[in-house]
Amino acid sequence: MMDATQKAGHTFLASLGKTRLRPGGVEATEWLLQQPPLDETTLVLEVACNMATTAVELASRFGCRVTAIDMDKVALEKARRNVAAAGLDKRITLLEASATRLPFADDTFDVVINEAMLTMYADKAKAKLVSEYFRVLKPGGYLLTHDIMFTADALGEGDKNQLEQVVKSNVSPMSQTAWQQLFQQAGFRQVDWRHGGMSLMSPRGLIRDEGPGRALQIVFNGLRTRENRARFLGMFRFFREHRKQLNYIACCSRK
């Protein structure tokens, strides 16, 4: 079994009981969900659905039909349990599939949502992924994304390497302008966005995203063992020290 020091950041936080694994938490996701018209006729594709938290919200709140994909078998198993527990098996379809070659025809979906994944790819790979999202969206459809952005100052090379060590993944945030250009160059005709402080590890963000009781349990789990404590405090300190340089960015791009 992989120890706490080697798990990807989102996997480690999920193992502590965290359910909101996106940089802007519920604030950013809620803004995204307010952008397109959503109802029982809306066909949604969620890419990198993880444990299906957002997919369940889309189906339960709005009645959308959701296809949710991920490449992580462990995450998909958790997603299946969460979908079954919510009684949404008939509204949500879970598939193991790659975002680089989506197994869907052109112009299939009204909405594509992809949170906290594009940041993990180099810029050329980001462009290829966004072009796939554009392909499967219907004309007039919406791409909803949620990632990490630099504010005025990008991280130095040393800090970028430290970020990758903290989250145990390749990480390539961009500025607000660069994110906007990424979607425009893929062919999206309108890009709306908002950004703000990352809630992933902040005390206020933990409470807002998880509720006081769960937030306390997450902190307890994070400090309970030596391995967990070193990893948890390392992540907490890094994001606190760089909170003025790293924000979340949520983008709504219209085809």
Buried (B, 14 or more C-beta within 10 A) or exposed (E): EEEBEEBBBBBBBBBBBBBBBBBBBBBBBEBBBEBBEBEEEBBBBBBBBBBBBBBBBBBBEBBBBBBBBBEBEEBBEBBBEBBEEBEBEEBBBBEEBEBEEBEBEEEBBBBBBBBBBBBBBEEEBBBBBBEBBBBBBBEEBBBBBBBBBBBEEBBEEEBBEBBBEBBBBEBBBBBBEEBBEBBEEBEBEEBEBBBBBBBBBBEEBBBBBBEEEBBEBBBEBBEEEEEBEEBBEBBBEBBEEBBEBBBBBBBBBBB
